Amino acid sequence: MATRNIGMVYNVYAICSFAAIGGGLFGFDISSMSGVLGTNAYKNYFNNPVSYRQGGITASMPAGSLVGALASSFIADRFSRKAAIQISSIIWIVGAILQTASNGVALLCVGRVVAGLSIGIASAVVPVYQAEIAPKEIRGRVVSLQQWAITWGILIQYFIQYGASFAGGGPNNPTQGTAAFRIPWGVQMFPGVILFFGMFFFPYSPRWLASRDRWEEAIRVLANLHGKGDVNHPKVLAEYQEIEEALRFEREEAVSSFKALFEPRIAKRVVLGMSIQAWSQLCGMNIMMYYIVYIMEGANIGDPLLTASIQYIINVALTLPAIIWLDKFGRRPALLLGSFGMMTFLFVSGGLQGAYGSPNPHTPPDNLKDISWILLNHRSVSKAVVAMSYLFVATFATTWGPTSWTYPSEIFPSKVRAKAVSLATASNWAWNCALAFAVPPLLWSINWKMYMIFAAFNGAAFIHMFLTAPETKGKTLEEMDEVFDSGRPAWKSVPKGSRLDRLQEDIEKGNLKVAGGALDAVRNDSVEEHVHAEPKT
């Protein structure tokens, strides 16, 4: 008799929301660094790192993430998506401990590299796990939770950092103590602990179980996820049929998953996935997150730490509409409208700073010594620059933010999914690392012209996506071969409807009987459990 997993959670929203804490780790790291840049505690203890030195500290995390992303597929394919997320949480805790205990730049960088390994694994595996768990109707919505968790991580950690900045006499105290950065860095351990223990209560991916020939477990998970525990539910049978046929076809091809990555039909999708993740960095969003304090200081308006916090709130609030509407609105419109909007706002911001700004004379007030270009005595222009920053973030949050994680996680066949997504995510981290290292000196040397560079990148992304990114909403993971291999140009509409819906309809009408050794065994177990169940009193 089969045994049930007592206490296991099968609600798709609950599973995908909890797994998204892995994305929240990335958000925690982003604002754990941006929030300390303006404190004297950080500047004094680490000898006021600027330019390449600060770039190296910031870039150490995405450097580790690049390695973690590349290693993620081996962990996820061998030990499961679920176990990979748990492994990443353990590594994260170690990284947080090292950062909290750092006694200089060297140990700080080591801690950030270790934390980066964790983020690289989680950022590649969590969207795959979510995509393989979710039904096609809400796949975009639940994978987008990864991005929402990132924004929540940024916001929560930023306000922890903002509160801690008042420790030791406040951020402007020349002798501020190290608690201002050790407290928020130490707090980072807690989401890692929660993620590790919480994942024990969630199922394995049914597609991973099937790929390991653990079909009985896969069928039970499908039944609990999409059929309220009924293995004979038409939707469960239809999904079983689709997954089984797709895996059989992949195995008949007898091509290794590594070799398959370079076959033309898959390679073009790998390039597309890597490009989307690259453009999500080259659009300039993470620059706004990492170095927003510098940007607000340059705009010379209000308290830069407090002004920047508004941006983080916008990021959280406006990611929610994208989560709700992505499966109706579609991936392609989000990519195109997002690129065009971000390009516009960056051109305007750069133009205003170039027209009304001036080199920093480094005269009192000397709290602006970290930047080389400022807006003085142009308060309305400063407000406009801040507004452009807010509009830029709002645009990213509603378009590229969630879509850049959703799209690459859903376009690959099962055999190569983990490896292809790890390459796409590695592309994200490679560019993240390069930009984190390069932007401080760019801000210092070319200042407002940097905005023009990133605006041009958004223009290039718009053209690229228009030509190569077809719509994927409403299609199952097993139908992506039809979407990408039909020869249809990306800008032409994909036929509506899904093979899964047709299969389900045939099963409901009795036109199709689904059977199989594993399926029959589970059916027999279900009957046996029903017969031997104790009568209710």
C-alpha positions in Angstrom: 0.0 0.0 0.0 1.3 3.4 -0.9 1.8 5.9 2.0 0.8 9.5 1.9 3.1 12.3 2.7 1.7 13.6 6.0 1.9 17.4 6.3 3.0 17.9 2.7 1.7 21.1 1.0 0.4 20.9 -2.5 -1.2 24.3 -3.1 0.6 25.7 -6.2 0.6 29.3 -5.0 1.9 28.3 -1.6 4.7 26.1 -3.1 5.9 28.7 -5.6 5.6 31.6 -3.2 7.7 29.8 -0.6 10.3 28.7 -3.1 10.5 32.3 -4.2 12.3 33.1 -0.9 15.3 32.0 -2.9 14.8 35.1 -5.0 14.4 37.1 -1.9 18.0 36.2 -1.0 19.2 38.1 -4.1 17.1 41.1 -3.1 18.5 41.0 0.5 22.0 41.2 -1.0 21.3 44.1 -3.3 20.1 46.5 -0.6 22.5 45.1 2.0 25.2 46.8 0.0 23.4 49.9 -1.4 22.1 50.8 2.1 25.6 51.0 3.7 27.3 53.1 1.1 26.2 56.3 2.7 27.1 55.4 6.3 30.3 56.6 8.0 30.5 53.2 9.7 31.1 51.5 6.3 33.3 54.2 4.9 35.5 54.4 8.0 35.9 50.6 8.6 36.6 49.7 5.0 38.7 52.8 4.3 36.2 54.7 2.2 36.0 52.4 -0.8 35.1 54.2 -4.1 35.5 53.6 -7.8 37.3 50.3 -8.6 37.6 49.3 -4.9 33.9 49.6 -4.3 33.2 48.0 -7.7 35.3 45.0 -6.6 33.4 44.6 -3.3 30.0 44.9 -5.1 31.1 42.6 -8.0 32.3 39.8 -5.7 28.7 38.7 -5.1 27.7 38.3 -8.8 31.1 36.7 -9.5 30.1 34.0 -7.0 26.6 33.9 -8.5 28.1 33.2 -12.0 29.8 30.1 -10.6 26.7 29.1 -8.7 24.5 29.4 -11.7 26.8 27.3 -13.9 26.9 24.6 -11.1 23.1 24.7 -10.5 22.1 22.3 -13.3 24.3 19.5 -12.0 22.8 19.8 -8.5 19.3 20.2 -9.7 19.4 17.3 -12.2 21.1 14.9 -9.8 19.6 15.8 -6.4 16.3 17.4 -7.5 15.2 21.0 -7.8 13.9 20.9 -4.2 17.3 19.7 -2.8 19.2 22.3 -4.8 17.1 25.1 -3.3 17.9 23.7 0.2 21.6 23.4 -0.6 21.6 27.1 -1.7 20.1 28.1 1.6 22.9 26.4 3.6 25.5 28.2 1.5 23.7 31.5 2.0 23.8 31.2 5.8 27.6 30.6 5.6 28.0 33.6 3.4 26.0 35.8 5.8 28.1 34.7 8.7 31.3 35.5 6.9 30.1 39.0 5.9 28.9 39.7 9.4 32.3 38.7 10.9 34.3 40.5 8.2 37.3 42.4 9.6 38.3 44.0 6.3 37.7 44.1 2.6 39.2 40.6 1.9 36.8 38.7 4.2 33.9 40.9 3.1 34.6 39.9 -0.5 34.9 36.2 0.5 31.6 36.3 2.3 29.9 38.0 -0.7 31.4 35.4 -3.1 30.0 32.5 -0.9 26.6 34.3 -0.7 26.8 34.7 -4.4 27.2 31.0 -5.0 23.9 30.5 -3.1 22.1 33.2 -5.1 23.4 31.8 -8.4 22.0 28.3 -7.6 18.7 29.6 -6.3 18.1 32.1 -9.1 18.6 29.4 -11.7 16.7 26.6 -9.9 13.7 28.4 -8.4 12.1 29.4 -11.7 12.6 25.9 -13.1 11.0 24.4 -10.0 8.1 26.9 -10.2 7.6 26.3 -13.9 7.5 22.5 -13.5 5.1 22.7 -10.6 2.6 25.2 -12.1 -0.2 24.6 -14.6 0.1 26.5 -17.9 -2.7 28.9 -17.0 -0.8 30.5 -14.1 2.8 29.7 -14.9 3.8 33.2 -15.7 2.1 34.4 -12.5 3.8 32.0 -10.1 7.3 32.2 -11.8 6.9 36.0 -11.5 6.8 35.5 -7.8 10.6 35.1 -8.0 10.9 38.7 -9.1 8.4 39.9 -6.5 10.4 38.2 -3.8 13.5 39.9 -5.1 11.8 43.3 -4.7 10.5 42.4 -1.2 14.0 41.3 -0.2 15.4 44.6 -1.5 12.8 46.6 0.4 12.9 44.7 3.7 16.7 44.6 3.9 16.8 48.3 2.9 14.7 49.4 5.8 16.6 47.1 8.2 19.7 48.8 6.8 18.1 52.2 7.1 17.2 51.6 10.7 20.6 50.2 11.5 22.2 53.3 9.9 21.2 55.3 13.0 23.1 53.0 15.3 26.3 54.5 16.8 25.2 58.1 16.5 23.7 58.0 13.0 25.1 57.8 9.5 26.7 61.3 9.7 28.6 60.5 13.0 32.3 60.6 12.0 33.0 57.8 14.5 29.9 55.6 13.9 30.3 52.0 15.0 30.2 48.8 12.9 26.8 47.8 14.1 25.4 49.9 11.3 26.4 47.2 8.8 26.9 44.1 10.9 23.2 44.1 12.1 21.7 44.0 8.6 24.3 41.6 7.3 23.6 39.2 10.2 19.9 39.4 9.7 20.4 37.9 6.3 20.8 34.4 7.8 17.2 34.1 8.9 15.5 33.8 5.4 18.1 31.1 4.6 17.1 29.1 7.7 13.4 29.5 6.9 13.9 28.4 3.3 16.0 25.3 4.3 13.5 23.9 6.8 10.4 25.0 5.0 11.3 23.1 1.7 10.9 19.8 3.6 7.1 20.4 3.5 6.9 20.8 -0.3 6.9 18.2 -3.1 9.5 17.3 -5.7 9.0 18.5 -9.2 6.8 15.9 -11.0 8.8 16.4 -14.2 12.1 15.8 -12.3 10.6 12.6 -10.8 9.5 11.5 -14.2 12.9 12.1 -15.7 14.4 9.8 -12.9 11.8 7.2 -13.8 10.0 7.6 -10.4 6.7 7.6 -12.2 4.5 6.5 -9.3 5.7 9.5 -7.2 5.4 11.8 -10.2 1.8 10.8 -10.8 0.9 11.2 -7.2 2.4 14.7 -7.1 0.5 15.6 -10.3 -2.7 14.3 -8.8 -2.2 16.3 -5.6 -1.2 19.5 -7.5 -3.8 19.5 -10.2 -6.5 16.9 -9.4 -7.2 17.2 -5.7 -5.5 13.9 -5.1 -7.5 12.0 -7.9 -5.2 10.1 -10.2 -8.0 9.6 -12.7 -8.7 13.4 -13.0 -8.7 14.2 -16.8 -6.2 17.0 -16.3 -3.8 14.8 -14.4 -4.1 12.0 -17.1 -3.5 14.5 -19.8 -0.4 16.0 -18.1 0.9 12.5 -17.5 0.4 11.6 -21.2 2.2 14.8 -22.3 5.1 14.4 -20.0 5.5 10.7 -20.8 5.4 11.3 -24.6 7.9 14.2 -24.4 10.4 12.1 -22.3 10.0 9.1 -24.6 10.7 11.3 -27.6 13.8 12.8 -26.0 15.2 9.4 -25.1 14.6 8.0 -28.6 16.7 10.8 -29.9 19.5 9.4 -27.8 21.4 12.7 -27.6 23.2 13.8 -24.5 21.7 16.8 -22.8 25.0 18.7 -23.2 25.2 17.9 -27.0 21.5 18.8 -27.3 22.2 22.3 -26.1 24.2 23.0 -29.3 21.7 21.5 -31.7 20.4 24.4 -33.9 16.8 24.1 -32.7 17.8 24.2 -29.1 20.8 26.5 -29.4 18.7 29.4 -30.8 16.5 29.1 -27.6 19.7 29.0 -25.4 20.9 32.2 -27.1 17.5 33.8 -26.6 17.3 32.9 -22.9 20.9 34.1 -22.3 20.1 37.3 -24.2 17.0 38.1 -22.2 18.9 37.7 -19.0 21.7 39.8 -20.4 19.4 42.6 -21.5 17.7 42.5 -18.0 21.1 43.6 -16.7 22.1 45.9 -19.6 18.8 47.8 -19.2 20.3 49.5 -16.2 18.0 48.3 -13.4 20.5 46.8 -11.1 22.6 49.9 -11.4 19.7 51.9 -10.1 19.5 49.4 -7.2 23.1 49.1 -6.3 24.1 52.8 -6.7 20.8 54.6 -6.2 22.4 56.5 -3.2 25.0 58.0 -5.5 22.4 58.9 -8.1 20.2 60.7 -5.4 23.3 62.5 -4.0 24.1 63.7 -7.5 20.6 64.9 -7.9 21.2 66.9 -4.7 17.6 66.5 -3.4 16.5 65.5 0.1 17.9 62.7 2.2 19.3 60.3 -0.4 18.7 57.2 1.8 15.1 58.1 2.3 14.5 59.2 -1.3 16.0 56.0 -2.5 13.7 54.0 -0.3 10.7 55.3 -2.3 12.2 53.6 -5.3 12.2 50.3 -3.6 8.6 50.7 -2.6 7.6 51.4 -6.2 9.6 48.3 -7.3 7.5 46.1 -4.9 4.2 47.7 -5.5 4.3 47.7 -9.3 5.6 44.1 -9.7 2.2 42.9 -8.4 0.2 44.1 -11.5 2.7 42.2 -13.7 2.2 39.1 -11.6 -1.6 39.3 -12.0 -1.7 40.2 -15.7 1.4 38.5 -17.3 -0.6 35.3 -18.3 -3.3 37.5 -19.9 -1.2 40.3 -21.3 1.6 38.1 -22.5 5.4 37.9 -22.4 6.2 39.5 -25.7 4.3 42.8 -25.2 5.9 43.1 -21.7 9.4 42.8 -23.2 8.8 45.3 -26.1 7.0 48.0 -24.1 9.4 47.7 -21.2 12.5 48.2 -23.4 10.9 51.2 -25.1 9.8 52.8 -21.9 13.2 52.3 -20.1 15.1 53.7 -23.1 12.9 56.8 -23.0 13.3 57.5 -19.3 17.1 57.0 -19.4 17.5 59.3 -22.4 15.5 62.0 -20.6 17.4 61.6 -17.3 20.8 61.6 -19.0 19.8 64.6 -21.1 18.7 66.6 -18.1 21.9 65.8 -16.2 24.0 66.7 -19.1 22.3 70.0 -19.8 21.9 71.3 -16.2 24.6 69.5 -14.3 28.2 70.4 -13.7 31.4 68.8 -12.4 31.6 68.4 -8.6 33.9 71.1 -7.3 34.4 69.0 -4.1 33.8 72.1 -1.9 31.6 72.1 1.2 29.2 70.4 1.7 31.7 67.6 1.3 29.2 64.8 1.7 29.2 64.7 -2.1 32.8 63.7 -2.5 31.9 60.2 -3.8 30.5 61.5 -7.1 31.9 63.7 -9.9 28.8 65.2 -11.4 26.0 67.1 -9.5 23.0 69.2 -10.1 23.2 72.4 -8.0 20.7 75.2 -7.9 18.3 73.4 -10.3 15.8 72.0 -7.9 13.1 71.4 -10.6 15.6 69.5 -12.7 16.7 67.5 -9.7 13.1 66.5 -9.1 12.7 65.6 -12.7 15.8 63.3 -12.6 14.4 61.6 -9.5 11.0 61.2 -11.2 12.7 59.6 -14.3 14.4 57.2 -11.9 11.1 56.3 -10.3 9.4 55.9 -13.7 12.2 53.7 -15.0 11.9 51.4 -12.0 8.1 51.3 -12.4 8.5 50.3 -16.0 11.0 47.5 -15.2 8.9 46.2 -12.4 5.8 45.8 -14.6 7.6 44.4 -17.6 11.2 43.0 -17.7 11.5 42.2 -14.0 9.0 39.3 -13.9 9.3 38.4 -17.6 13.1 38.0 -17.6 12.7 35.1 -15.1 9.5 33.6 -16.5 10.5 33.4 -20.2 13.8 31.5 -20.0 12.3 29.0 -17.4 9.6 27.8 -19.8 11.1 27.6 -23.3 13.3 24.5 -23.0 12.6 20.8 -23.3 12.8 18.8 -20.1 16.1 17.1 -20.9 18.0 20.3 -21.2 15.9 22.6 -19.0 18.1 22.8 -15.9 21.3 23.2 -18.0 19.8 25.7 -20.4 18.3 27.9 -17.6 21.6 27.7 -15.7 23.4 29.1 -18.8 20.7 31.9 -19.1 21.1 32.7 -15.5 24.9 32.6 -15.7 24.5 35.2 -18.5 22.6 37.4 -16.0 25.3 37.1 -13.4 28.2 37.6 -15.8 26.8 40.9 -16.9 25.8 41.7 -13.3 29.4 41.2 -12.2 30.8 43.2 -15.1 28.5 46.1 -14.5 28.8 46.1 -10.7 32.6 46.4 -11.2 32.4 48.9 -14.0 29.7 51.3 -13.0 31.4 53.1 -10.1 34.3 54.2 -12.3 31.8 55.0 -15.1 29.8 57.2 -12.8 33.0 58.9 -11.8 34.5 59.4 -15.2 31.6 59.8 -17.7 28.7 60.5 -15.2 25.6 61.5 -17.2 26.8 59.9 -20.4 26.4 56.5 -18.7 22.6 56.9 -18.9 22.9 57.3 -22.7 24.8 54.0 -23.0 22.1 52.1 -21.1 19.4 53.8 -23.0 21.0 52.6 -26.2 21.1 49.1 -24.8 17.4 49.2 -24.2 16.9 50.3 -27.8 18.9 47.3 -29.0 16.9 45.0 -26.7 13.7 46.3 -28.3 14.8 45.4 -31.8 16.2 42.0 -30.7 13.0 40.9 -28.9 10.8 42.1 -31.7 12.7 39.8 -34.1 13.3 36.7 -32.0 10.9 36.4 -29.0 7.6 34.6 -29.8 4.7 34.6 -27.4 4.6 31.6 -25.0 1.6 32.3 -22.8 -1.1 29.5 -22.6 1.3 26.8 -23.8 2.5 23.9 -21.7 6.3 23.3 -21.3 5.9 20.3 -23.6 4.5 22.4 -26.4 7.4 24.8 -26.6 8.9 22.8 -29.5 5.9 23.7 -31.6 6.2 27.3 -30.7 9.8 27.6 -31.6 10.2 25.0 -34.4 7.2 26.0 -36.5 9.2 28.4 -38.7 6.7 31.1 -37.8 8.3 34.6 -37.4 8.4 35.8 -33.8 6.2 38.8 -34.6 3.3 36.7 -35.9 0.7 35.4 -33.5 1.0 31.9 -32.1 -2.2 29.8 -32.7 -4.5 29.9 -29.7 -5.4 26.8 -27.7 -3.3 24.0 -26.2 -2.7 20.4 -27.0 -3.2 19.7 -23.3 -6.7 21.1 -23.4 -7.6 18.9 -26.3 -6.1 15.8 -24.6 -8.2 16.6 -21.5 -11.3 17.0 -23.5 -10.8 13.7 -25.3 -10.2 11.9 -21.9 -13.4 13.5 -20.5 -15.4 12.4 -23.5 -14.0 8.8 -23.3 -12.3 9.1 -26.7 -8.9 8.5 -25.2 -7.8 5.9 -22.6 -4.6 6.6 -20.7 -2.8 3.6 -19.2 0.7 2.6 -18.1 2.5 0.4 -15.7 3.1 3.2 -13.1 -0.3 4.7 -13.6 -2.0 1.4 -13.1 0.0 0.8 -10.0 -1.0 4.1 -8.5 -4.6 3.5 -9.5 -4.5 0.1 -7.7 -2.9 1.7 -4.6 -5.6 4.3 -4.6 -8.3 1.7 -4.7 -6.6 -0.3 -2.0 -6.3 2.8 0.2 -10.0 3.5 -0.3 -11.0 -0.1 0.5 -8.8 -0.3 3.7 -9.7 3.2 4.9 -11.2 3.3 8.3 -14.9 4.2 8.2 -15.7 7.7 9.3 -17.6 8.1 12.6 
